Every structure is written in C-alpha cells, then in structure tokens.
Amino acid sequence: MRVPLVDLGWQHAQIADEVMAGLEDVMGATAFIQGPQVARFEQDFAEFCDVAHCVGVSSGTDALEMAVRGLGIGAGDVVIVPANSFIASTLGVIRAGAQVRLVDCDPDNYLIDVDAVGRALTPDVRAVMPVHLFGQAAPVEQLSAIIGDVFIIEDAAQSQGALRHGRTAGSLGTVAATSFYPGKNIGAYGDAGAVLTDDDGLARHIRNLGNWGSPQKYHHPVVGFNSRLDTMQAVVLSAKLARLAEWNKLRQQAADRYTEMLRDDENVVLPKVLAGNEHVWHLYVIRVPERDRVMTAMNVEGVGAGVHYPIPMHLQGALSFMGHREGDFPATEAAAREMLSLPIYPGITADQQEEVVEVLRRALGSNGG
Ligand SMILES: *Cc1c(COP(=O)(O)O)cnc(C)c1O
C-alpha cells in the first residue's frame, strides 16, 4: 500500500530510543509483572483523562468485562449498547452473564441514539454503554438526563484525549473502559487496556478482579481472572502518552485537510462533529455510494481505505441468539453499507492525503456520479 489505512512506523521512530532503553531497564530489573513502570503509567494516564484511578488490564475487551462485573452487573440485569460499534462492546456484558439490549445510532454522527435509549429503558436496565466512536464523545450528559440512577459505562477505546464540553472522554460516566490495541490513538506493542473511574472502591475491586480476585496474596474472596497491564507495555505506553496530545493535534490537522479537499464533492458525505465535541479522529469516516466498489478500486491503486464496520453487530452470528434481523436498526445498517474509512494517522503527509483524495475521486467518477 502506498498509503496504508494505519501506519505505526512513524510513531515508533519518534519513541524508539526511549522504548529500547526502557525495555532494557525492565529486563535488567526482571520485574515483568507489576513493575514500577505500570503504576507510573497508570497514574499519568489517570491524570491525562482527569479521573482518580486507572487500572491497567490485558485488553480493552477485558476492561469492558471488568467494568461490568465491577459494578456487580450480571444475571437478570440489562445493559443498553449501541448496535453501531465493534463487537467487543457487547462481549463483556454477555460474558458477565447479563443481557445486552441494542439500540440504533444517530444517522448523522453514528453515536448512540439518545431517544432510542429512552425508549429502551425498563426497570431491569442497570447500565448504558455510550461508545465514543471514531474519536468523538457520545452525548453522555443527554443520557444522564434521562436514565436516573442507571450506570454509565463508557467504551472509550477509540477516543483517548477526546473532549465533550471540555471534559475528557473516559471521565464522563461511572466507569470507562479503554483499549491500547496498537492502532488506537495510544497503542501498545501488543494487547493492553485500562479501566478508568473516580470511585475508589470500584477501582480497588476491579484491580482485585484482574489479580485472580485477590486483595491480599493467597486470599481469594471472589472469582477473578488474570488481566493486568504488563511492565513492558507500560514502558511503550508512557513514551506514547508524553506525545499523545501532540499526535491528536496531527490527526486533527489531517482531518481538516480531508474536509477542506472534499468539502465540495457531492458524492461524499463528510463526517460530522457533534456540537460540544473536540474530536481526536481515530478514524476519518465518510459515506459514499457503491462503497464496496469504491473501496476495492482504491485498494487496487494502493490506498488502504477500509470499513468500520461492514457487518452490524445485531447481524453477527455471535449475537444470533438475540433474534435480531435486517431492518431492526436502519441507521446502523445504512451506515454499514456506505461508510468508508480513509487513511489517517499521525505522520500522514499532505502529499499522501492528496493522493488518497485523487484516487477516491477517480473511483467515484467512474461510477458516473
Ligand atoms: C478496539 C475496541 C475495543 C476492544 O479493545 P481490545 O483492546 O482490542 O480488546 C472495544 N470497543 C471498541 C469501540 C474498540 O474500538
């Protein structure tokens, strides 16, 4: 690919020396699990997200499950989740033994549809999971206004550094889960994630859950599992965290460039930023007619356009037990048919972006539109 969908090489070049030195320290000290670098990163990331506690875990998927379990949500409870998200948003709820209730998205910004949440509320709903999709925060305060004492579990996997009315994604609900999958705005060199919360007791409980349910060595009052952030990943993440604000700015500049270039193209529906949001552009998602054909044509020309996500959650085999069918969530289904993610990452050049747009125009033009 001349312009890949994501290129992590530029990021690595910025931090390579620091990471190598940090990894040598870890190997010298052999504190591979729960070394001091983990606590340092957790503290710094909590500060970055403006929350009291960050608990490092093994992945974003684990972080979601631990957030659900940490709140004591399980059998007999319902959690409302947007159908327009990555499948992982539902997995933690299901694995915790609770029931998922899906709702549609806002057709303009693809975020959870607040009115649909209002219609889906029943007395057995214990939590709502707004997903801060593509790098912008869901309207959490609008949810708070209608849900009473129902918990908000944020899926902040795609939104590190995003702001909603000046407040950081991950600090807007009761608890948040985030992911450090390599391609996320802050990515590890492997799998990693974190749970964020202001609640001291919840943070302690979740930390114990990830440590075999053990508040004290060889004492296991609850059924836990093994899910921790390892020391080597903490070294990488600290190096990236120091640059995250600057790298998010580069993503914003790249997004502005696409928007400027594509503004007048009548075949392209541009991404919309919800009022009150500062977007960090994890993905730059447009809508085009004949999406699959356009994407293939771009891929053939060396541009790594992609789709997030081609098969909506409610039509996945894993969730077939819920009995959904095509037509249940029209906004999500329309988005899945038309959305196209253009390459975006810190380090993408103006020349590369011009090439992306040129190739996109050529692909669109050939459909006669
Ligand atoms: C990446 C992602 C996850 C899962 O994170 P992993 O670290 O890959 O387990 C969950 N939700 C959303 C919205 C994501 O983008």
The ligand as a MOL file (V3000), in Angstrom:
LIG
                    3D

  0  0  0     0  0            999 V3000
M  V30 BEGIN CTAB
M  V30 COUNTS 15 15 0 0 0
M  V30 BEGIN ATOM
M  V30 1 C -10.7210 -1.7470 19.9720 0
M  V30 2 C -12.0540 -1.6650 20.5780 0
M  V30 3 C -12.4300 -2.4830 21.6540 0
M  V30 4 C -11.6150 -3.6590 22.1150 0
M  V30 5 O -10.3350 -3.3730 22.5400 0
M  V30 6 P -9.2290 -4.5370 22.5160 0
M  V30 7 O -8.0910 -3.9170 23.2680 0
M  V30 8 O -8.8960 -4.8130 21.0910 0
M  V30 9 O -9.7790 -5.7140 23.2250 0
M  V30 10 C -13.6610 -2.2610 22.2560 0
M  V30 11 N -14.5060 -1.3150 21.7970 0
M  V30 12 C -14.1960 -0.5310 20.7420 0
M  V30 13 C -15.1670 0.5180 20.3040 0
M  V30 14 C -12.9680 -0.6890 20.0830 0
M  V30 15 O -12.6750 0.0780 19.0320 0
M  V30 END ATOM
M  V30 BEGIN BOND
M  V30 1 1 1 2
M  V30 2 1 2 3
M  V30 3 2 2 14
M  V30 4 1 3 4
M  V30 5 2 3 10
M  V30 6 1 4 5
M  V30 7 1 5 6
M  V30 8 2 6 7
M  V30 9 1 6 8
M  V30 10 1 6 9
M  V30 11 1 10 11
M  V30 12 2 11 12
M  V30 13 1 12 13
M  V30 14 1 12 14
M  V30 15 1 14 15
M  V30 END BOND
M  V30 END CTAB
M  END
